[in-house]
């Protein structure tokens, strides 16, 4: 049996390697550019009213994926939580700590975040670029997680696909969802913002 790969296999390997490299590079550039304009806290945290109590999914600073005493962590999709736990464990070996800025959210909490975004950005159309409705948000179903700080999102932008963890929106480099096919196929192309995501359409 030949020890050398066939030309077709070699070409596929080159294409896959190049694609993964380009995606990782684009993700890093996006994180760097966006970090210069917005902070995680500025986008993710509003005033803490009744709807944002911990029971609704609000998280204090410094929470990790292992802090399952918080509903915002405990109510995440089990597969997403498992993937993130494995990634966080491996990242810790590199001195990186994953903080969870937002995970599962109640419908009331999501509604409040949307209203805060409308007030902040001045219109529903602009707010929709940052916050989904309770009917469409993957946070409400426990299928999305917002990660910080900067070094954690940088680590994930390069290695997240290995765990099926993918950035979905170019304007939200902290927002990750599980894509089971990513370890083999890489992460899908990102939407510029949630308004381009078909799932966000009413």
C-alpha positions, 0 to 999 in steps of 0.5 A: 500500500502506498504511503503517499496520499492521492492527489485528490486527498492532498487537494482536499486537505489543502483546501480544508487547511486554507479555509480553516486558516482564513476563517480563524484570521477573519475572526481574529481581525473581527475581534480586534476591530470590534474590541476597539469600539465596544466593550462586552459590558456595554453591549451585554449589560443594562440596568438590573431590574426584576426581569434581569434577576438571576432567576431570569438568566442574568449573571454576575461578573466572573461566572464560568460555565462550571457555575451551574448554580445559576439558571443562566448556566444550568438551563443551557442546552446540555450539548452546548454546555458540554462542548464549552466545558471541554473547551474551557478546560483545554483553554485553562491549560493555556492560561485562559479563563472563559467568563460567561457574560450571558447564557440562557435567558428567560423571555422576560429578560430577553424582552427587557434587553430588547427594550434597553437596546431600543432606548440605547440605539434609538430605533427597533431596526438598529436594536435588532442588529444587537438583540433578538426578540424573545421569539427568535433569540437562541439565548431563550432556548439555551442554544447560545452563549456570550463569552469574555474576556477578550483573550477568551474570544480570541482563543475560541476564534482560533480553536472553537471549531474543534469543539463545535463552537462557532461565532455566528455574527461578525458584529458580536465576536463574543456570541457562540453557538454549537454547530455539530458539523464544525469539527469536520467541516469548519464553522459556517460563514458568519452573518454580518449581524442578526438581521441577516440571519433567517432565524431572526425573521418573524 
